[in-house]
Amino acid sequence: MNSEDLRALQAPLKERYRNEPGAARITLKAEGRVGENVSCSVETGRALVAAGLHPATGGDGLHVCSGDMLLQALVACAGVTMNAVATSLKIPIEEATVRAEGELDFRGTLGVDKTAPVGFDSIRLTFAIRSNASEEQLATLQKLTERYCVVYQTLRNAPAIEVQVRPADPNDPVP
């Protein structure tokens, strides 16, 4: 896809959202079904992913780890966003890879040390880009990728999250 194709694709959406701000508010959903052997199956739209315990918490390695999935979502979103920004601004990219790495202390997750945090305490996102773009173009690419990447911004500016536990309704859909 080139810059003109991308702009043509997005122009009517941008116009609609300018005129009808409420139309831009979309609810994304994910649902999973708790399974055997401490697992949860999640429908991704392309495949069913079975998440389970990381080997550092007793998992057997046969299921994907939710922490890995979080980093994969960051890589996917940042990669798509960077590609869209580069396409839109006509910044030439010959080849690029995106990597996310994060540290966490499993003592917190396992309740071994109540002072150890639960979750990632640091995440590094790295783009390795082969391009003849100028340093200024690459700086703009980074700035706009950070600005428009949904997963990155969600991690940087954590939203309020409401959690509830309730009895299942017989009319609840089965995932």
C-alpha positions, -999 to 999 in steps of 0.1 A, spaced: 0 0 0 13 34 -8 7 68 9 -21 78 -15 -39 45 -11 -37 47 27 -49 83 28 -78 75 4 -87 45 27 -87 66 58 -100 99 45 -137 90 47 -132 76 82 -114 107 94 -141 130 79 -169 110 96 -151 111 130 -147 148 127 -184 153 119 -196 125 143 -171 122 172 -193 95 188 -189 72 157 -152 70 166 -159 54 199 -157 16 194 -158 -11 221 -132 -39 214 -139 -72 231 -120 -103 240 -135 -134 256 -120 -166 268 -131 -199 283 -114 -213 314 -101 -248 307 -83 -277 322 -47 -276 335 -49 -240 345 -56 -227 310 -78 -202 293 -87 -204 256 -91 -171 238 -105 -166 203 -83 -142 183 -103 -140 152 -78 -161 133 -72 -189 157 -79 -202 192 -50 -195 216 -47 -215 247 -30 -195 274 -16 -211 305 10 -208 332 45 -197 323 71 -224 331 85 -201 359 51 -204 377 47 -242 371 35 -243 335 46 -271 312 54 -247 282 26 -262 261 4 -231 265 13 -195 256 20 -171 284 -2 -141 288 29 -119 295 43 -130 261 9 -123 245 10 -87 260 45 -82 245 33 -97 212 4 -73 211 27 -44 217 50 -56 189 21 -61 165 5 -27 172 38 -8 172 49 -25 139 16 -18 122 16 18 135 52 24 124 45 10 90 14 31 86 32 63 97 61 55 73 37 48 45 18 80 52 49 102 54 66 84 25 96 74 47 113 46 29 117 13 48 135 -15 32 132 -38 62 123 -35 98 119 -57 129 102 -48 162 112 -64 195 97 -61 229 114 -74 260 101 -71 296 113 -80 330 91 -93 358 98 -109 392 78 -141 395 81 -139 433 53 -114 432 31 -135 410 36 -166 431 31 -146 464 65 -156 476 74 -120 484 46 -96 492 69 -66 484 78 -79 449 57 -63 422 32 -84 402 36 -76 365 63 -61 343 85 -36 360 102 -26 327 96 -30 290 119 -22 261 105 -17 226 132 -17 199 128 -11 161 157 -22 139 151 -4 106 170 -7 73 163 25 55 180 54 37 157 78 58 174 107 75 179 108 113 152 135 114 127 112 95 135 83 118 130 106 149 96 116 135 88 80 128 95 71 164 76 101 178 45 94 158 46 57 163 47 63 201 19 88 198 -5 67 177 2 31 189 -28 20 209 -11 -7 229 19 15 237 -3 44 248 -25 20 269 6 7 287 21 42 292 -12 57 305 -30 28 322 -68 31 319 -92 26 348 -101 -11 348 -132 -24 365 -133 -60 376 -164 -80 386 -170 -116 394 -206 -128 390 -225 -160 386 -228 -171 350 -262 -164 334 -277 -193 315 -281 -169 286 -244 -160 285 -229 -170 251 -204 -199 252 -171 -188 236 
